[in-house]
Amino acid sequence: MSQSGVIERIRALLPTMPGAQRTIAELALGDPAAVARLTIVELAERCGVSTGTITRFCRSLNLNGYAALRIALASDSGRTGPDAWVEHIGTSLTEADDIQQVARVIADNIGHVVTEAIANLDLAAVERAAGLLAAARRVMVYGVSGSATTASELQQRLYRIGLPVWASTDIHMALTGAALMSRGDVLVVFSQSGRTREVVDLIAEARSHGVRTVALTSDLTSPVARQAELVLATKVHPVGFSTQTILGRHAQLAVLDVLYIAVTQRTFEQTTEAMALTAQAVQPHKLDNAADTVETGQEQH
């Protein structure tokens, strides 16, 4: 096995791995670059396993030790050239395509992804999640890396309609907030892969205080999905772009849209009043017409 294929090898062997090794594999698949930066002791502590288990995990991948695993993971996560292009963009576009082709493929694929995401969505779970959010005493939203953007989007929407909600992308701050939450509060997490250790730990902390938990993830069999009380699936089949990167975000946003509207339906009077008040508050900062835009631009010059 070449070192550059270690992630594919881990993914292929994952279903047959013993429980302790499976924990290592899930963390490596969720964030290979982060694992590559850890010492063997740090990885053992993160996974709750012995260093011997990590050594056996490496041998199962035909690697001669943990140093070789770190090199292989770093190589996989930092690939350049054609391999990196296919992993991030897919095969529907090439570096030689003109902008018209790029625009057409993006439009077609996003439309497909949104349709598929909504078709596969558990609407009963969405309704339960919307009910929890509408009645929540406090709401915390959490996401890291690419999912942080979607988490922030939900926080801004709920905040504008008057819900007591805040968002965090720092795990220490999030865990601190979760420790102070209690029954009547709701935690919403975004994790595209469903295999980010910090998200799993945050859900566990929140649930230990009686907090209701909702997860948006693409993998219903992932540790995040198994830990959360309610799971809203954002899984789509790749159609040229990597599900984990470009298209996955659109699936998240489509599910978020359905959830948000369901919440506003349950808080209709509060939402209507809040939207009117917030619109009035920012109105003085809106330009009334094109003439104002031109005048402002001239003044700035």
Secondary structure, 3 states (H helix, E strand, C coil): CCHHHHHHHHHHHHHHCCHHHHHHHHHHHHCHHHHHCCCHHHHHHHHCCCHHHHHHHHHHCCCCCHHHHHHHHHHHHCCCCHHHHHHHCCCCCCCCCCHHHHHHHHHHHHHHHHHHHHHCCCHHHHHHHHHHHHHCCEEEEEECCCHHHHHHHHHHHHHHCCCCEEEECCHHHHHHHHHCCCCCEEEEEEECCCCCHHHHHHHHHHHCCCCEEEEEECCCCCHHHHHCCEEEECCCCCCCCCCCCHHHHHHHHHHHHHHHHHHHHHCHHHHHHHHHHHHHHHHHHCCCCHHHHHHHHHHHC
